[in-house]
Amino acid sequence: MTAIPALRQDARQIFQAGVQAADPYLAVKRHLHFSEGQLKISLPNGGYRSGHWRSIYLIAFGKAACGMAKAALEIIPPDLLNPNSIVVTHYANVTPLANLQVIGAGHPLPDDQGYSAALQLAERVKKARPGDLVLVLVSGGGSALIPYPAPPITLAEKIVVTDLLLACGATINQINCVRKHLSVLKGGGLARLAAAADLHALILSDVLGDDLASIASGPTVPDSSTFTDAVVILRQFHIWEKLPASVKRHLAQGQSGLIPETPKPGDPIFRSTDHTLIGSNAISIDAMLDCAQGLGYGVELYGRDFCGEARIAADQLAGYVKRPDKPVALLAGGETTVTLKGTGLGGRNQELALAFALAAETHHLAGSWVFLSGGTDGRDGPTDAAGGLVDAGSLVRIRQAGLEPLALLHHNDSYHALLASHDLLLTGATGTNVADLQILLLSP
């Protein structure tokens, strides 16, 4: 039987391999080059896009924006970099960059600083002209970091909508659908503003399946969703009646055709627009598989779409596990959801970890085991933790601290449960974001 401390160390190492595979700096370096007097951008088909662009607007937003922009700065000649370039990222990821304005903003809830940054970004992009390139570096978190509510909706009103969506258990795709139809930039809005120039987006995906229309709410790609889709989602989760009047009015006008829809596939504004996916959750899972094999584990891929309500997903995983006859690693990636019913502190990864510890007890999971669930960005919900790393002794430690783990789970207070058992996964901001990773290590 492998000792639990060794399993915990291995779990951390495997998780770190997944995070490193999504390094935004290296991802840009692999796909952006300058040679023979031209900027060359790798394309998915193995070719590249190039041109003698007069000026390059560098527009970066998301949690990985600084790492991506740093790499681009080292490749783009200074005389081609347009002074209207801008970088927007989460406060914890802000890194000063020469010749670039870097703005910190709020996530997961947007704030005034992000709103100000979005206004500046929009005004600068509109200055691009034929012969210019707008090089957009997109990473997870962009939806919240550059909020530009469609007038007359205020930022405070949009925050109310975002808060309601985050609390009701809506998926990221459902949340983004609503955001697109309340925004100037999302759902192809940025491409619409930059339509006079060429545009290319290098995209680090935090969305399962890598749907470009969902990553940061798809500011540079066509949007197939509609105002009606957004209204259906809000009614489905019984949010509609709680919305500010201006939001309901805006969505109703959109349904009636009084407000233009988001740009759809085939719209002429996308004729000079292209995209390259440079990192994803799937790539990070593959890196974890390699690392786990290198550490001597028998490896099984549990799933690349680990999603659903965190508590249910945890119970399903615990029920799936069979007692191994050798050390085994079950690996997954995805993004679960949490329906808030209590007023505790935590995030989906912490709730998943605590729920798994309880499910393992219920299912009488034998042998030594550890389970890690962490956000690749290093931040899980409104906490300083990336997630949780629990083991067969976690519930004992929580109870020895005088707490009842099931009651804390019901109260959505996974943070304090894992704090008591010393099971918080603390990594600090990683500078990247490709959704969440899960690791279950088992030893006979």
C-alpha positions in Angstrom: 0.0 0.0 0.0 1.4 3.4 -1.0 1.4 5.9 1.9 -1.1 8.7 1.6 1.6 11.5 1.8 3.3 10.0 -1.2 0.0 9.9 -3.1 -0.7 13.5 -2.2 2.7 14.6 -3.5 2.2 12.7 -6.7 -1.3 14.2 -7.2 0.2 17.7 -6.9 2.9 16.8 -9.4 0.4 15.5 -11.9 -1.8 18.6 -11.5 1.2 20.8 -12.0 2.0 19.0 -15.3 -1.4 19.8 -16.5 -1.1 23.5 -15.6 2.4 23.7 -17.2 1.0 22.3 -20.5 -1.3 25.4 -20.6 1.5 27.9 -20.1 0.3 30.9 -22.1 3.8 32.3 -22.9 5.0 29.1 -24.5 1.7 28.6 -26.3 2.1 31.9 -28.1 5.7 31.3 -28.8 4.7 28.1 -30.6 2.2 29.8 -32.9 3.6 33.3 -33.6 6.8 34.1 -35.5 8.5 37.0 -37.3 10.7 36.2 -40.3 11.5 37.7 -43.7 9.9 41.0 -42.6 6.5 39.4 -41.9 4.6 38.3 -38.9 3.5 34.7 -39.4 0.6 33.1 -37.4 0.2 29.4 -37.3 -3.1 28.0 -38.6 -4.8 24.8 -37.5 -4.2 23.1 -40.9 -0.4 23.4 -40.5 0.0 26.5 -42.6 0.3 30.1 -41.5 -1.2 33.5 -42.0 1.1 36.4 -42.8 1.0 39.9 -44.3 2.9 43.1 -44.6 0.7 44.8 -42.0 1.3 48.5 -41.4 0.5 48.4 -37.7 -0.4 45.7 -35.2 -2.9 46.4 -32.5 -2.1 43.9 -29.6 -5.4 43.3 -27.7 -5.1 40.8 -24.8 -7.7 39.9 -22.2 -8.3 37.0 -19.8 -6.4 35.5 -16.9 -3.5 34.5 -19.1 -3.3 37.9 -20.9 0.0 39.0 -19.4 1.8 35.8 -20.3 0.4 35.8 -23.8 1.2 39.4 -24.3 4.8 39.1 -23.0 5.5 36.4 -25.6 3.9 38.5 -28.4 6.0 41.5 -27.4 9.2 39.5 -27.8 8.1 38.6 -31.4 6.5 41.7 -32.8 9.0 44.4 -33.9 8.5 47.5 -31.7 8.0 49.8 -34.8 5.0 47.7 -35.8 3.3 47.7 -32.3 0.4 50.2 -32.3 0.4 52.5 -29.3 -3.3 51.7 -28.8 -2.5 48.2 -27.7 -3.9 47.1 -24.3 -3.9 44.2 -21.8 -6.7 43.4 -19.3 -6.4 40.6 -16.8 -7.4 39.7 -13.2 -5.8 41.7 -10.4 -3.8 38.6 -9.2 -2.3 38.1 -12.7 -1.2 41.7 -13.4 2.5 41.9 -14.6 4.0 45.1 -15.9 4.9 44.9 -19.6 7.1 47.4 -21.5 5.2 49.6 -24.0 1.8 48.1 -23.0 -0.9 49.4 -20.7 -1.9 46.6 -18.3 -5.2 46.9 -16.5 -6.4 44.7 -13.6 -10.1 43.9 -13.3 -12.6 41.8 -11.4 -13.4 38.1 -11.8 -15.8 36.2 -11.5 -17.9 39.3 -11.0 -17.1 42.3 -13.2 -16.2 45.6 -11.6 -15.8 49.3 -12.5 -12.1 48.8 -13.4 -13.1 46.2 -16.0 -15.8 48.4 -17.4 -13.4 51.2 -17.8 -10.9 48.9 -19.5 -13.6 47.6 -21.8 -14.5 51.1 -22.9 -10.9 51.9 -23.6 -10.4 48.7 -25.5 -13.5 49.3 -27.7 -12.4 52.9 -28.6 -8.9 51.7 -29.5 -10.0 48.8 -31.7 -12.4 51.1 -33.6 -9.3 53.1 -34.8 -7.9 50.1 -36.7 -7.9 50.7 -40.5 -7.4 48.6 -43.7 -3.7 47.4 -43.7 -3.7 47.0 -39.9 -3.8 43.8 -37.9 -5.8 43.5 -34.7 -4.0 40.6 -32.9 -6.4 39.4 -30.1 -5.0 37.2 -27.4 -8.0 35.5 -25.7 -8.0 33.4 -22.5 -10.5 32.3 -19.9 -12.1 34.9 -17.7 -12.5 37.4 -20.5 -16.3 37.5 -20.1 -16.1 39.1 -16.7 -12.9 41.1 -17.2 -14.1 43.3 -20.1 -17.8 44.0 -19.3 -19.4 46.5 -21.6 -23.1 46.3 -21.0 -25.3 47.4 -23.9 -26.7 50.9 -23.1 -28.8 51.8 -21.2 -28.0 48.7 -19.0 -25.6 49.7 -16.2 -22.7 47.7 -15.0 -24.4 47.3 -11.6 -27.5 45.8 -13.4 -25.3 43.4 -15.4 -23.6 42.3 -12.2 -27.0 41.4 -10.8 -27.6 39.2 -13.8 -24.2 37.6 -13.6 -24.6 36.9 -9.8 -28.0 35.3 -10.4 -26.6 33.1 -13.2 -23.6 32.0 -11.1 -25.8 31.1 -8.1 -28.5 29.1 -10.0 -26.4 26.3 -11.4 -26.4 27.5 -15.0 -23.7 26.1 -17.3 -20.9 28.3 -18.6 -22.5 28.1 -22.1 -25.8 29.2 -20.7 -24.2 32.1 -18.8 -22.3 33.2 -21.9 -25.4 33.1 -24.1 -27.1 35.6 -21.8 -23.9 37.7 -21.5 -23.6 38.0 -25.3 -27.0 39.5 -25.6 -26.3 42.1 -22.9 -22.9 43.2 -24.2 -21.2 45.4 -26.8 -18.1 43.2 -27.1 -19.1 39.6 -26.6 -20.7 37.4 -29.2 -18.7 38.8 -32.1 -19.0 42.4 -30.9 -15.3 43.0 -30.9 -14.9 41.7 -34.4 -17.7 44.1 -35.5 -15.8 47.0 -34.1 -12.5 45.9 -35.8 -14.2 45.0 -39.1 -12.2 47.6 -41.1 -8.9 45.8 -40.4 -7.6 42.3 -40.4 -8.2 40.3 -37.2 -6.6 37.2 -35.9 -7.2 35.6 -32.4 -4.9 33.3 -30.6 -7.1 31.5 -28.1 -6.4 29.6 -24.9 -9.5 27.6 -24.2 -11.1 27.2 -20.8 -14.3 25.6 -22.3 -14.9 21.9 -22.8 -15.0 21.0 -26.4 -13.2 24.2 -27.3 -16.2 25.9 -28.7 -14.7 29.3 -29.9 -18.1 31.0 -29.5 -18.1 30.2 -25.8 -14.5 31.1 -24.8 -14.7 34.5 -23.2 -18.2 34.7 -24.7 -16.7 34.6 -28.2 -15.9 38.3 -28.9 -14.2 37.6 -32.2 -16.3 34.8 -33.7 -19.9 34.5 -35.0 -22.7 33.8 -32.5 -25.4 31.4 -33.4 -27.4 32.0 -30.2 -30.3 34.5 -30.1 -32.1 36.9 -27.8 -34.8 34.3 -27.6 -32.3 31.7 -26.4 -31.2 34.0 -23.6 -34.7 34.7 -22.5 -35.5 30.9 -22.4 -32.4 30.3 -20.2 -33.4 33.1 -17.8 -37.0 31.7 -17.5 -35.8 28.1 -17.2 -33.8 29.0 -14.1 -36.7 31.2 -12.8 -34.5 34.3 -12.9 -36.5 36.4 -15.4 -38.8 38.1 -12.8 -35.7 39.0 -10.7 -34.0 40.9 -13.5 -33.6 44.7 -13.5 -36.2 46.3 -15.7 -33.6 47.6 -18.2 -32.3 44.1 -18.8 -35.8 42.7 -19.5 -36.6 45.6 -21.7 -33.4 45.1 -23.7 -33.9 41.4 -24.2 -37.5 41.9 -25.2 -36.6 44.5 -27.8 -34.0 42.1 -29.1 -36.6 39.4 -29.5 -38.8 41.9 -31.4 -36.0 42.9 -33.8 -35.8 46.4 -32.4 -32.1 45.8 -31.5 -29.7 44.1 -33.9 -28.8 40.5 -33.2 -25.2 39.4 -32.5 -23.3 38.8 -35.8 -24.0 35.4 -37.2 -22.0 32.9 -39.3 -21.6 34.3 -42.8 -21.7 37.9 -41.7 -19.3 40.0 -44.0 -17.5 41.4 -40.9 -15.7 38.0 -40.5 -14.2 38.0 -44.0 -10.8 39.1 -42.7 -11.0 37.3 -39.4 -9.3 34.1 -38.4 -8.4 32.1 -35.3 -5.9 29.6 -33.8 -6.5 27.5 -30.7 -3.2 27.4 -28.9 -4.1 25.6 -25.6 -7.0 23.7 -24.0 -8.2 21.4 -21.2 -7.7 18.4 -23.5 -4.0 19.3 -24.0 -3.5 19.6 -20.2 -5.2 16.2 -19.6 -2.8 14.6 -22.1 0.1 16.1 -20.1 -1.3 14.6 -16.9 -1.7 11.2 -18.5 2.0 11.3 -19.5 3.1 12.4 -16.0 1.1 9.8 -14.2 2.5 7.0 -16.4 5.9 8.4 -15.7 5.3 8.1 -12.0 4.4 4.4 -12.4 0.6 4.5 -12.2 -1.7 2.5 -14.3 -3.6 5.3 -16.0 -7.3 5.5 -16.9 -9.0 8.5 -18.5 -12.3 9.0 -16.6 -13.5 11.7 -18.9 -12.7 14.9 -20.8 -16.1 16.3 -19.9 -16.3 16.0 -16.2 -19.3 18.2 -15.5 -22.7 18.3 -13.8 -23.6 19.2 -10.3 -20.5 18.8 -8.2 -22.1 16.7 -5.5 -23.6 14.3 -8.0 -20.5 14.0 -10.0 -18.5 13.2 -6.9 -20.9 10.4 -5.9 -20.8 9.0 -9.4 -17.0 8.9 -9.4 -16.8 7.3 -6.0 -19.4 4.6 -7.1 -17.4 4.0 -10.3 -14.1 3.1 -8.5 -13.1 -0.5 -8.0 -10.5 -1.6 -5.5 -7.2 -1.8 -7.5 -4.5 -4.4 -7.3 -1.8 -1.9 -8.3 -1.5 1.9 -8.1 -4.0 3.5 -10.4 -4.6 7.1 -11.6 -8.1 8.1 -12.8 -7.8 11.4 -14.5 -10.4 13.9 -15.8 -11.0 17.4 -16.9 -14.0 19.6 -17.0 -16.1 22.1 -15.1 -18.7 21.1 -12.6 -21.4 23.5 -11.3 -22.8 24.3 -7.9 -26.3 25.3 -7.0 -26.0 27.6 -4.0 -28.3 26.8 -1.1 -26.2 28.0 1.8 -24.2 31.1 2.6 -20.8 29.4 3.2 -17.5 30.0 1.4 -16.1 27.8 -1.3 -15.9 27.0 -5.0 -16.9 24.2 -7.3 -13.5 22.4 -6.9 -13.6 22.6 -3.2 -17.2 21.5 -3.1 -16.3 18.6 -5.4 -13.4 17.5 -3.2 -15.5 17.6 0.0 -18.4 15.8 -1.6 -16.0 13.1 -2.9 -14.6 12.5 0.6 -18.2 12.0 1.9 -19.1 9.8 -1.1 -16.0 7.7 -0.6 -17.1 7.1 3.0 -20.6 6.2 1.8 -19.3 3.8 -0.9 -16.7 2.3 1.5 -13.8 3.1 -0.8 -11.0 0.8 0.4 -7.2 1.2 0.3 -5.3 4.4 0.2 -6.6 7.1 -2.0 -6.3 10.9 -2.6 -8.6 13.0 -4.8 -7.6 16.4 -6.2 -9.8 18.9 -8.0 -8.3 22.2 -9.0 -8.8 25.2 -11.2 -5.9 25.6 -13.6 -6.0 29.4 -12.9 -5.3 28.9 -9.2 -8.5 30.4 -8.1 -11.7 28.5 -7.1 -14.7 30.8 -6.5 -14.2 33.8 -4.3 -11.3 32.2 -2.3 -7.5 32.1 -2.2 -7.6 28.3 -3.0 -7.3 26.6 -6.4 -9.4 23.7 -5.1 -9.1 20.8 -2.7 -6.9 17.7 -2.2 -8.6 15.2 0.1 -7.7 11.7 1.3 -9.0 8.8 3.3 -8.3 10.7 6.5 -9.9 14.1 5.6 -13.3 13.5 7.2 -11.6 12.3 10.4 -9.6 15.6 10.6 -12.7 17.7 10.0 -14.6 16.0 12.7 -11.6 16.2 15.1 -11.8 19.9 14.6 -15.3 19.9 15.9 -17.0 20.3 12.6 -19.6 18.2 10.7 -18.5 17.8 7.1 -22.0 17.0 5.7 -23.5 20.0 7.4 -20.8 22.2 5.9 -21.4 20.7 2.4 -25.1 21.5 2.7 -24.2 25.0 3.7 -21.8 25.4 0.7 -19.0 25.9 3.1 -16.4 23.6 1.7 -13.6 26.2 2.2 -13.8 26.0 6.0 -14.2 22.2 6.0 -11.0 21.8 3.9 -9.2 24.5 5.9 -9.9 22.5 9.1 -8.5 19.3 7.5 -5.5 21.1 5.9 -6.8 20.0 2.4 -7.0 23.3 0.6 -5.1 23.3 -2.7 -3.1 26.5 -2.6 -1.1 27.4 -5.7 -1.5 31.1 -6.1 -2.4 32.6 -9.5 -1.0 30.5 -12.3 -1.4 33.0 -15.2 -3.4 30.5 -17.3 -6.9 29.1 -17.4 -8.1 26.0 -19.2 -10.9 25.0 -16.8 -10.5 22.4 -14.1 -8.5 19.2 -13.6 -9.3 16.1 -11.5 -7.0 13.4 -10.2 -7.9 10.3 -8.2 -4.9 8.2 -7.1 -5.6 4.7 -5.6 -3.3 2.2 -4.0 -4.2 -1.3 -2.8 
